C-alpha cells in the first residue's frame, strides 16, 4: 500500500467516525454554514488572477515537519501579499499536522 492509499484509508475511517458523532442537522445549524462562500472557479478565472493555488501544510508524510517556525498567520499573509488566486489549508492532523483551527485562522486574515 502506497502513502496515498494509506491516507485515503485513514481519511475514510475518520470521516465515518465524524459522521456518526456529528449530525447533518447540527452542521446546517452551525453559524459558519450560512456564511458567504468564496468561489475557487471565480478566483482562478478572474482576469487579473495569478492562477496560483498556494498550499499550507505543517508537515509531509514523507519529509516530516516542513517549517516549525512558520505560523498560519505569517504564511497566509505572505500568500495574500503575493496575490495568489486561492489557498489550500491542510487540516488533516494524522499525516499533515494540520487542524481545523488552521483553516479558521486563515479565514480571518
N, CA, C and O atoms as a Tinker XYZ file with bonds, in Angstrom:
   436  protein
     1  N      0.844000   -1.181000    0.000000    73     2
     2  CA     0.000000    0.000000    0.000000    64     1     3
     3  C      0.893000    1.249000    0.000000    63     2     4     5
     4  O      1.750000    1.400000    0.870000    81     3
     5  N      0.689000    2.138000   -0.976000    73     3     6
     6  CA     1.484000    3.367000   -1.031000    64     5     7
     7  C      0.901000    4.415000   -0.081000    63     6     8     9
     8  O     -0.156000    4.196000    0.510000    81     7
     9  N      1.583000    5.546000    0.067000    73     7    10
    10  CA     1.177000    6.565000    1.037000    64     9    11
    11  C     -0.200000    7.144000    0.716000    63    10    12    13
    12  O     -0.984000    7.414000    1.626000    81    11
    13  N     -0.498000    7.335000   -0.561000    73    11    14
    14  CA    -1.809000    7.864000   -0.928000    64    13    15
    15  C     -2.925000    6.909000   -0.516000    63    14    16    17
    16  O     -3.962000    7.336000   -0.008000    81    15
    17  N     -2.707000    5.629000   -0.737000    73    15    18
    18  CA    -3.691000    4.622000   -0.311000    64    17    19
    19  C     -3.872000    4.647000    1.206000    63    18    20    21
    20  O     -4.990000    4.499000    1.699000    81    19
    21  N     -2.788000    4.831000    1.942000    73    19    22
    22  CA    -2.866000    4.906000    3.406000    64    21    23
    23  C     -3.656000    6.136000    3.849000    63    22    24    25
    24  O     -4.485000    6.061000    4.757000    81    23
    25  N     -3.389000    7.265000    3.199000    73    23    26
    26  CA    -4.102000    8.495000    3.539000    64    25    27
    27  C     -5.597000    8.331000    3.271000    63    26    28    29
    28  O     -6.423000    8.707000    4.103000    81    27
    29  N     -5.941000    7.777000    2.126000    73    27    30
    30  CA    -7.354000    7.587000    1.761000    64    29    31
    31  C     -8.040000    6.642000    2.739000    63    30    32    33
    32  O     -9.148000    6.922000    3.196000    81    31
    33  N     -7.402000    5.539000    3.060000    73    31    34
    34  CA    -7.995000    4.572000    4.001000    64    33    35
    35  C     -8.211000    5.211000    5.370000    63    34    36    37
    36  O     -9.264000    5.040000    5.986000    81    35
    37  N     -7.220000    5.936000    5.831000    73    35    38
    38  CA    -7.329000    6.595000    7.139000    64    37    39
    39  C     -8.432000    7.653000    7.117000    63    38    40    41
    40  O     -9.219000    7.745000    8.059000    81    39
    41  N     -8.496000    8.441000    6.062000    73    39    42
    42  CA    -9.492000    9.510000    5.956000    64    41    43
    43  C    -10.900000    8.933000    5.874000    63    42    44    45
    44  O    -11.830000    9.514000    6.433000    81    43
    45  N    -11.075000    7.820000    5.200000    73    43    46
    46  CA   -12.411000    7.188000    5.135000    64    45    47
    47  C    -12.888000    6.791000    6.525000    63    46    48    49
    48  O    -14.054000    6.987000    6.867000    81    47
    49  N    -11.984000    6.233000    7.325000    73    47    50
    50  CA   -12.341000    5.861000    8.702000    64    49    51
    51  C    -12.663000    7.105000    9.524000    63    50    52    53
    52  O    -13.634000    7.130000   10.280000    81    51
    53  N    -11.844000    8.124000    9.368000    73    51    54
    54  CA   -12.036000    9.370000   10.115000    64    53    55
    55  C    -13.376000   10.023000    9.765000    63    54    56    57
    56  O    -14.101000   10.459000   10.660000    81    55
    57  N    -13.706000   10.092000    8.495000    73    55    58
    58  CA   -14.963000   10.689000    8.053000    64    57    59
    59  C    -16.153000    9.880000    8.570000    63    58    60    61
    60  O    -17.144000   10.456000    9.019000    81    59
    61  N    -16.064000    8.564000    8.509000    73    59    62
    62  CA   -17.146000    7.713000    9.018000    64    61    63
    63  C    -17.368000    7.951000   10.514000    63    62    64    65
    64  O    -18.506000    8.014000   10.979000    81    63
    65  N    -16.283000    8.080000   11.251000    73    63    66
    66  CA   -16.378000    8.336000   12.692000    64    65    67
    67  C    -17.046000    9.682000   12.949000    63    66    68    69
    68  O    -17.941000    9.782000   13.788000    81    67
    69  N    -16.612000   10.719000   12.228000    73    67    70
    70  CA   -17.197000   12.044000   12.397000    64    69    71
    71  C    -18.682000   12.067000   12.017000    63    70    72    73
    72  O    -19.481000   12.732000   12.677000    81    71
    73  N    -19.047000   11.349000   10.966000    73    71    74
    74  CA   -20.454000   11.277000   10.560000    64    73    75
    75  C    -21.308000   10.657000   11.653000    63    74    76    77
    76  O    -22.468000   11.034000   11.824000    81    75
    77  N    -20.746000    9.708000   12.395000    73    75    78
    78  CA   -21.507000    9.060000   13.465000    64    77    79
    79  C    -21.610000    9.959000   14.702000    63    78    80    81
    80  O    -22.505000    9.777000   15.528000    81    79
    81  N    -20.702000   10.921000   14.830000    73    79    82
    82  CA   -20.670000   11.795000   16.008000    64    81    83
    83  C    -21.379000   13.135000   15.804000    63    82    84    85
    84  O    -21.884000   13.718000   16.763000    81    83
    85  N    -21.421000   13.623000   14.569000    73    83    86
    86  CA   -21.970000   14.952000   14.285000    64    85    87
    87  C    -23.086000   14.816000   13.252000    63    86    88    89
    88  O    -22.869000   14.300000   12.155000    81    87
    89  N    -24.260000   15.275000   13.607000    73    87    90
    90  CA   -25.395000   15.142000   12.696000    64    89    91
    91  C    -25.347000   16.199000   11.590000    63    90    92    93
    92  O    -24.769000   17.272000   11.758000    81    91
    93  N    -25.958000   15.872000   10.476000    73    91    94
    94  CA   -26.070000   16.815000    9.368000    64    93    95
    95  C    -26.850000   18.049000    9.824000    63    94    96    97
    96  O    -26.521000   19.176000    9.456000    81    95
    97  N    -27.882000   17.820000   10.627000    73    95    98
    98  CA   -28.695000   18.929000   11.140000    64    97    99
    99  C    -27.840000   19.911000   11.933000    63    98   100   101
   100  O    -28.001000   21.122000   11.780000    81    99
   101  N    -26.937000   19.419000   12.775000    73    99   102
   102  CA   -26.103000   20.326000   13.576000    64   101   103
   103  C    -25.127000   21.111000   12.687000    63   102   104   105
   104  O    -24.803000   22.260000   12.986000    81   103
   105  N    -24.666000   20.496000   11.609000    73   103   106
   106  CA   -23.802000   21.222000   10.676000    64   105   107
   107  C    -24.571000   22.338000    9.977000    63   106   108   109
   108  O    -24.072000   23.455000    9.845000    81   107
   109  N    -25.769000   22.034000    9.538000    73   107   110
   110  CA   -26.597000   23.013000    8.847000    64   109   111
   111  C    -26.954000   24.176000    9.770000    63   110   112   113
   112  O    -27.072000   25.316000    9.320000    81   111
   113  N    -27.123000   23.893000   11.040000    73   111   114
   114  CA   -27.488000   24.937000   12.006000    64   113   115
   115  C    -26.277000   25.695000   12.561000    63   114   116   117
   116  O    -26.449000   26.643000   13.328000    81   115
   117  N    -25.076000   25.300000   12.193000    73   115   118
   118  CA   -23.885000   25.975000   12.712000    64   117   119
   119  C    -23.745000   27.362000   12.070000    63   118   120   121
   120  O    -24.160000   27.564000   10.929000    81   119
   121  N    -23.159000   28.313000   12.805000    73   119   122
   122  CA   -23.049000   29.688000   12.289000    64   121   123
   123  C    -22.296000   29.793000   10.955000    63   122   124   125
   124  O    -22.650000   30.617000   10.112000    81   123
   125  N    -21.293000   28.989000   10.765000    73   123   126
   126  CA   -20.483000   29.093000    9.542000    64   125   127
   127  C    -21.211000   28.579000    8.305000    63   126   128   129
   128  O    -20.809000   28.892000    7.184000    81   127
   129  N    -22.264000   27.802000    8.483000    73   127   130
   130  CA   -22.957000   27.205000    7.345000    64   129   131
   131  C    -23.554000   28.257000    6.418000    63   130   132   133
   132  O    -23.568000   28.073000    5.201000    81   131
   133  N    -24.036000   29.335000    6.971000    73   131   134
   134  CA   -24.732000   30.345000    6.171000    64   133   135
   135  C    -23.823000   31.466000    5.676000    63   134   136   137
   136  O    -24.293000   32.398000    5.024000    81   135
   137  N    -22.538000   31.385000    5.976000    73   135   138
   138  CA   -21.635000   32.444000    5.536000    64   137   139
   139  C    -21.463000   32.391000    4.019000    63   138   140   141
   140  O    -21.647000   31.345000    3.398000    81   139
   141  N    -21.113000   33.513000    3.446000    73   139   142
   142  CA   -20.877000   33.558000    2.005000    64   141   143
   143  C    -19.647000   32.725000    1.674000    63   142   144   145
   144  O    -18.625000   32.814000    2.354000    81   143
   145  N    -19.751000   31.930000    0.644000    73   143   146
   146  CA   -18.603000   31.131000    0.221000    64   145   147
   147  C    -17.772000   31.926000   -0.784000    63   146   148   149
   148  O    -18.246000   32.883000   -1.396000    81   147
   149  N    -16.542000   31.509000   -0.932000    73   147   150
   150  CA   -15.634000   32.138000   -1.885000    64   149   151
   151  C    -15.457000   31.156000   -3.037000    63   150   152   153
   152  O    -15.100000   29.999000   -2.820000    81   151
   153  N    -15.700000   31.603000   -4.227000    73   151   154
   154  CA   -15.657000   30.732000   -5.396000    64   153   155
   155  C    -14.223000   30.534000   -5.899000    63   154   156   157
   156  O    -13.570000   31.488000   -6.322000    81   155
   157  N    -13.748000   29.310000   -5.850000    73   155   158
   158  CA   -12.428000   28.983000   -6.397000    64   157   159
   159  C    -12.427000   29.232000   -7.899000    63   158   160   161
   160  O    -11.476000   29.792000   -8.445000    81   159
   161  N    -13.483000   28.819000   -8.549000    73   159   162
   162  CA   -13.586000   28.991000  -10.006000    64   161   163
   163  C    -13.468000   30.464000  -10.386000    63   162   164   165
   164  O    -12.713000   30.829000  -11.287000    81   163
   165  N    -14.228000   31.301000   -9.685000    73   163   166
   166  CA   -14.194000   32.737000   -9.989000    64   165   167
   167  C    -12.809000   33.321000   -9.731000    63   166   168   169
   168  O    -12.327000   34.151000  -10.502000    81   167
   169  N    -12.171000   32.887000   -8.646000    73   167   170
   170  CA   -10.826000   33.385000   -8.330000    64   169   171
   171  C     -9.820000   33.003000   -9.404000    63   170   172   173
   172  O     -8.970000   33.808000   -9.785000    81   171
   173  N     -9.919000   31.775000   -9.889000    73   171   174
   174  CA    -8.975000   31.314000  -10.907000    64   173   175
   175  C     -9.232000   31.948000  -12.272000    63   174   176   177
   176  O     -8.299000   32.173000  -13.042000    81   175
   177  N    -10.502000   32.236000  -12.568000    73   175   178
   178  CA   -10.846000   32.771000  -13.885000    64   177   179
   179  C    -10.867000   34.292000  -13.947000    63   178   180   181
   180  O    -11.038000   34.864000  -15.023000    81   179
   181  N    -10.696000   34.950000  -12.808000    73   179   182
   182  CA   -10.676000   36.417000  -12.792000    64   181   183
   183  C     -9.587000   36.916000  -13.737000    63   182   184   185
   184  O     -8.520000   36.309000  -13.823000    81   183
   185  N     -9.843000   38.007000  -14.440000    73   183   186
   186  CA    -8.898000   38.478000  -15.464000    64   185   187
   187  C     -7.516000   38.815000  -14.902000    63   186   188   189
   188  O     -6.526000   38.721000  -15.627000    81   187
   189  N     -7.427000   39.204000  -13.634000    73   187   190
   190  CA    -6.131000   39.519000  -13.031000    64   189   191
   191  C     -5.584000   38.391000  -12.159000    63   190   192   193
   192  O     -4.650000   38.598000  -11.386000    81   191
   193  N     -6.160000   37.214000  -12.283000    73   191   194
   194  CA    -5.756000   36.089000  -11.437000    64   193   195
   195  C     -4.340000   35.609000  -11.764000    63   194   196   197
   196  O     -3.931000   35.542000  -12.923000    81   195
   197  N     -3.615000   35.280000  -10.705000    73   195   198
   198  CA    -2.287000   34.678000  -10.898000    64   197   199
   199  C     -2.420000   33.219000  -11.315000    63   198   200   201
   200  O     -1.500000   32.644000  -11.895000    81   199
   201  N     -3.572000   32.627000  -11.014000    73   199   202
   202  CA    -3.780000   31.214000  -11.315000    64   201   203
   203  C     -3.083000   30.284000  -10.339000    63   202   204   205
   204  O     -3.080000   29.069000  -10.534000    81   203
   205  N     -2.492000   30.843000   -9.288000    73   203   206
   206  CA    -1.733000   30.042000   -8.322000    64   205   207
   207  C     -2.609000   29.683000   -7.133000    63   206   208   209
   208  O     -3.264000   30.544000   -6.546000    81   207
   209  N     -2.613000   28.394000   -6.783000    73   207   210
   210  CA    -3.243000   27.924000   -5.560000    64   209   211
   211  C     -2.099000   27.557000   -4.617000    63   210   212   213
   212  O     -1.393000   26.574000   -4.839000    81   211
   213  N     -1.922000   28.352000   -3.568000    73   211   214
   214  CA    -0.826000   28.149000   -2.620000    64   213   215
   215  C     -1.288000   27.228000   -1.494000    63   214   216   217
   216  O     -2.428000   27.318000   -1.039000    81   215
   217  N     -0.407000   26.354000   -1.052000    73   215   218
   218  CA    -0.763000   25.354000   -0.039000    64   217   219
   219  C     -0.037000   25.606000    1.278000    63   218   220   221
   220  O      1.144000   25.953000    1.299000    81   219
   221  N     -0.766000   25.425000    2.370000    73   219   222
   222  CA    -0.163000   25.485000    3.695000    64   221   223
   223  C     -0.312000   24.115000    4.344000    63   222   224   225
   224  O     -1.422000   23.617000    4.535000    81   223
   225  N      0.802000   23.529000    4.671000    73   223   226
   226  CA     0.773000   22.287000    5.436000    64   225   227
   227  C      1.942000   22.296000    6.406000    63   226   228   229
   228  O      3.030000   22.775000    6.085000    81   227
   229  N      1.709000   21.775000    7.565000    73   227   230
   230  CA     2.717000   21.787000    8.621000    64   229   231
   231  C      3.797000   20.727000    8.401000    63   230   232   233
   232  O      4.967000   20.926000    8.728000    81   231
   233  N      3.374000   19.611000    7.845000    73   231   234
   234  CA     4.324000   18.522000    7.620000    64   233   235
   235  C      3.884000   17.702000    6.424000    63   234   236   237
   236  O      2.757000   17.822000    5.944000    81   235
   237  N      4.789000   16.875000    5.958000    73   235   238
   238  CA     4.504000   15.987000    4.840000    64   237   239
   239  C      4.743000   14.553000    5.316000    63   238   240   241
   240  O      5.642000   14.311000    6.121000    81   239
   241  N      3.952000   13.608000    4.828000    73   239   242
   242  CA     4.144000   12.218000    5.251000    64   241   243
   243  C      5.546000   11.684000    4.952000    63   242   244   245
   244  O      6.057000   10.832000    5.678000    81   243
   245  N      6.155000   12.183000    3.895000    73   243   246
   246  CA     7.469000   11.670000    3.507000    64   245   247
   247  C      8.635000   12.469000    4.088000    63   246   248   249
   248  O      9.706000   11.908000    4.321000    81   247
   249  N      8.446000   13.765000    4.325000    73   247   250
   250  CA     9.549000   14.627000    4.762000    64   249   251
   251  C      9.466000   15.059000    6.220000    63   250   252   253
   252  O     10.440000   15.585000    6.759000    81   251
   253  N      8.327000   14.847000    6.868000    73   251   254
   254  CA     8.162000   15.280000    8.251000    64   253   255
   255  C      7.847000   16.764000    8.330000    63   254   256   257
   256  O      7.257000   17.329000    7.409000    81   255
   257  N      8.245000   17.401000    9.442000    73   255   258
   258  CA     7.951000   18.813000    9.667000    64   257   259
   259  C      8.633000   19.665000    8.599000    63   258   260   261
   260  O      9.813000   19.484000    8.297000    81   259
   261  N      7.859000   20.602000    8.033000    73   259   262
   262  CA     8.368000   21.442000    6.952000    64   261   263
   263  C      9.066000   22.683000    7.509000    63   262   264   265
   264  O     10.218000   22.954000    7.167000    81   263
   265  N      8.378000   23.431000    8.358000    73   263   266
   266  CA     8.963000   24.630000    8.963000    64   265   267
   267  C      8.268000   24.842000   10.297000    63   266   268   269
   268  O      7.144000   25.340000   10.347000    81   267
   269  N      8.922000   24.473000   11.351000    73   267   270
   270  CA     8.327000   24.539000   12.684000    64   269   271
   271  C      8.126000   25.965000   13.176000    63   270   272   273
   272  O      7.406000   26.181000   14.151000    81   271
   273  N      8.746000   26.938000   12.523000    73   271   274
   274  CA     8.657000   28.328000   12.959000    64   273   275
   275  C      7.598000   29.129000   12.222000    63   274   276   277
   276  O      7.224000   30.209000   12.679000    81   275
   277  N      7.109000   28.635000   11.103000    73   275   278
   278  CA     6.120000   29.368000   10.304000    64   277   279
   279  C      4.744000   29.272000   10.965000    63   278   280   281
   280  O      4.300000   28.190000   11.350000    81   279
   281  N      4.079000   30.422000   11.089000    73   279   282
   282  CA     2.718000   30.427000   11.624000    64   281   283
   283  C      1.728000   30.533000   10.477000    63   282   284   285
   284  O      2.067000   31.007000    9.392000    81   283
   285  N      0.527000   30.096000   10.718000    73   283   286
   286  CA    -0.509000   30.197000    9.695000    64   285   287
   287  C     -0.754000   31.668000    9.328000    63   286   288   289
   288  O     -1.034000   31.985000    8.172000    81   287
   289  N     -0.647000   32.553000   10.311000    73   287   290
   290  CA    -0.843000   33.980000   10.047000    64   289   291
   291  C      0.236000   34.519000    9.096000    63   290   292   293
   292  O     -0.072000   35.224000    8.135000    81   291
   293  N      1.496000   34.181000    9.372000    73   291   294
   294  CA     2.591000   34.661000    8.524000    64   293   295
   295  C      2.492000   34.114000    7.107000    63   294   296   297
   296  O      2.660000   34.848000    6.134000    81   295
   297  N      2.222000   32.833000    7.002000    73   295   298
   298  CA     2.160000   32.200000    5.678000    64   297   299
   299  C      0.967000   32.735000    4.889000    63   298   300   301
   300  O      1.097000   33.069000    3.711000    81   299
   301  N     -0.192000   32.816000    5.539000    73   299   302
   302  CA    -1.389000   33.313000    4.850000    64   301   303
   303  C     -1.206000   34.754000    4.405000    63   302   304   305
   304  O     -1.576000   35.117000    3.289000    81   303
   305  N     -0.637000   35.568000    5.273000    73   303   306
   306  CA    -0.381000   36.966000    4.911000    64   305   307
   307  C      0.572000   37.043000    3.718000    63   306   308   309
   308  O      0.363000   37.839000    2.804000    81   307
   309  N      1.601000   36.228000    3.729000    73   307   310
   310  CA     2.538000   36.197000    2.605000    64   309   311
   311  C      1.869000   35.783000    1.313000    63   310   312   313
   312  O      2.139000   36.357000    0.258000    81   311
   313  N      0.999000   34.794000    1.387000    73   311   314
   314  CA     0.276000   34.358000    0.190000    64   313   315
   315  C     -0.623000   35.483000   -0.333000    63   314   316   317
   316  O     -0.693000   35.716000   -1.540000    81   315
   317  N     -1.306000   36.174000    0.576000    73   315   318
   318  CA    -2.180000   37.270000    0.153000    64   317   319
   319  C     -1.375000   38.396000   -0.478000    63   318   320   321
   320  O     -1.786000   38.971000   -1.487000    81   319
   321  N     -0.228000   38.710000    0.115000    73   319   322
   322  CA     0.637000   39.753000   -0.449000    64   321   323
   323  C      1.167000   39.350000   -1.828000    63   322   324   325
   324  O      1.391000   40.206000   -2.684000    81   323
   325  N      1.363000   38.055000   -2.038000    73   323   326
   326  CA     1.830000   37.552000   -3.339000    64   325   327
   327  C      0.689000   37.456000   -4.350000    63   326   328   329
   328  O      0.904000   37.117000   -5.514000    81   327
   329  N     -0.512000   37.756000   -3.896000    73   327   330
   330  CA    -1.705000   37.773000   -4.751000    64   329   331
   331  C     -2.008000   36.409000   -5.388000    63   330   332   333
   332  O     -2.297000   36.317000   -6.581000    81   331
   333  N     -1.934000   35.365000   -4.574000    73   331   334
   334  CA    -2.325000   34.049000   -5.070000    64   333   335
   335  C     -3.825000   34.055000   -5.355000    63   334   336   337
   336  O     -4.572000   34.834000   -4.763000    81   335
   337  N     -4.254000   33.197000   -6.247000    73   335   338
   338  CA    -5.679000   33.118000   -6.584000    64   337   339
   339  C     -6.469000   32.458000   -5.458000    63   338   340   341
   340  O     -7.625000   32.805000   -5.217000    81   339
   341  N     -5.842000   31.507000   -4.772000    73   339   342
   342  CA    -6.525000   30.771000   -3.705000    64   341   343
   343  C     -5.485000   30.124000   -2.798000    63   342   344   345
   344  O     -4.304000   30.027000   -3.130000    81   343
   345  N     -5.967000   29.691000   -1.653000    73   343   346
   346  CA    -5.102000   28.991000   -0.703000    64   345   347
   347  C     -5.727000   27.659000   -0.344000    63   346   348   349
   348  O     -6.947000   27.542000   -0.228000    81   347
   349  N     -4.891000   26.667000   -0.172000    73   347   350
   350  CA    -5.302000   25.351000    0.302000    64   349   351
   351  C     -4.671000   25.166000    1.676000    63   350   352   353
   352  O     -3.448000   25.126000    1.807000    81   351
   353  N     -5.510000   25.054000    2.692000    73   351   354
   354  CA    -5.038000   24.899000    4.060000    64   353   355
   355  C     -5.321000   23.463000    4.481000    63   354   356   357
   356  O     -6.481000   23.089000    4.660000    81   355
   357  N     -4.290000   22.664000    4.639000    73   355   358
   358  CA    -4.484000   21.269000    5.002000    64   357   359
   359  C     -4.843000   21.141000    6.470000    63   358   360   361
   360  O     -4.127000   21.638000    7.340000    81   359
   361  N     -5.954000   20.473000    6.741000    73   359   362
   362  CA    -6.445000   20.335000    8.110000    64   361   363
   363  C     -6.287000   18.918000    8.641000    63   362   364   365
   364  O     -6.658000   18.645000    9.782000    81   363
   365  N     -5.751000   18.024000    7.848000    73   363   366
   366  CA    -5.537000   16.656000    8.310000    64   365   367
   367  C     -4.417000   16.624000    9.349000    63   366   368   369
   368  O     -3.305000   17.077000    9.080000    81   367
   369  N     -4.705000   16.097000   10.516000    73   367   370
   370  CA    -3.703000   16.059000   11.579000    64   369   371
   371  C     -2.761000   14.870000   11.438000    63   370   372   373
   372  O     -1.546000   15.013000   11.573000    81   371
   373  N     -3.321000   13.707000   11.168000    73   371   374
   374  CA    -2.540000   12.466000   11.187000    64   373   375
   375  C     -1.348000   12.490000   10.232000    63   374   376   377
   376  O     -0.242000   12.108000   10.612000    81   375
   377  N     -1.565000   12.931000    9.015000    73   375   378
   378  CA    -0.496000   12.899000    8.008000    64   377   379
   379  C      0.175000   14.254000    7.775000    63   378   380   381
   380  O      1.353000   14.314000    7.423000    81   379
   381  N     -0.580000   15.343000    7.974000    73   379   382
   382  CA    -0.057000   16.658000    7.611000    64   381   383
   383  C      0.078000   17.631000    8.787000    63   382   384   385
   384  O      0.544000   18.756000    8.606000    81   383
   385  N     -0.323000   17.208000    9.984000    73   383   386
   386  CA    -0.133000   18.020000   11.181000    64   385   387
   387  C     -1.049000   19.222000   11.293000    63   386   388   389
   388  O     -0.845000   20.072000   12.160000    81   387
   389  N     -2.049000   19.311000   10.440000    73   387   390
   390  CA    -2.959000   20.454000   10.457000    64   389   391
   391  C     -4.158000   20.228000   11.353000    63   390   392   393
   392  O     -4.395000   19.126000   11.847000    81   391
   393  N     -4.911000   21.302000   11.551000    73   391   394
   394  CA    -6.158000   21.227000   12.314000    64   393   395
   395  C     -7.169000   22.167000   11.684000    63   394   396   397
   396  O     -6.822000   23.007000   10.853000    81   395
   397  N     -8.419000   22.017000   12.087000    73   395   398
   398  CA    -9.457000   22.923000   11.603000    64   397   399
   399  C     -9.179000   24.348000   12.080000    63   398   400   401
   400  O     -9.605000   25.314000   11.446000    81   399
   401  N     -8.472000   24.475000   13.186000    73   399   402
   402  CA    -8.109000   25.802000   13.698000    64   401   403
   403  C     -7.236000   26.538000   12.680000    63   402   404   405
   404  O     -7.367000   27.753000   12.527000    81   403
   405  N     -6.355000   25.830000   11.988000    73   403   406
   406  CA    -5.532000   26.457000   10.937000    64   405   407
   407  C     -6.428000   27.119000    9.895000    63   406   408   409
   408  O     -6.191000   28.257000    9.490000    81   407
   409  N     -7.446000   26.403000    9.473000    73   407   410
   410  CA    -8.362000   26.931000    8.459000    64   409   411
   411  C     -9.136000   28.127000    9.013000    63   410   412   413
   412  O     -9.302000   29.135000    8.327000    81   411
   413  N     -9.601000   28.013000   10.234000    73   411   414
   414  CA   -10.356000   29.107000   10.849000    64   413   415
   415  C     -9.476000   30.357000   10.978000    63   414   416   417
   416  O     -9.944000   31.470000   10.735000    81   415
   417  N     -8.218000   30.180000   11.354000    73   415   418
   418  CA    -7.319000   31.320000   11.467000    64   417   419
   419  C     -7.014000   31.926000   10.109000    63   418   420   421
   420  O     -6.958000   33.149000    9.977000    81   419
   421  N     -6.817000   31.091000    9.101000    73   419   422
   422  CA    -6.538000   31.599000    7.756000    64   421   423
   423  C     -7.708000   32.416000    7.225000    63   422   424   425
   424  O     -7.506000   33.398000    6.510000    81   423
   425  N     -8.915000   32.022000    7.566000    73   423   426
   426  CA   -10.102000   32.736000    7.096000    64   425   427
   427  C    -10.242000   34.130000    7.712000    63   426   428   429
   428  O    -10.959000   34.974000    7.174000    81   427
   429  N     -9.562000   34.376000    8.837000    73   427   430
   430  CA    -9.685000   35.676000    9.492000    64   429   431
   431  C     -8.675000   36.697000    8.981000    63   430   432   433
   432  O     -8.784000   37.882000    9.297000    81   431
   433  N     -7.702000   36.258000    8.202000    73   431   434
   434  CA    -6.640000   37.144000    7.724000    64   433   435
   435  C     -7.154000   37.948000    6.531000    63   434   436
   436  O     -6.419000   38.761000    5.971000    81   435
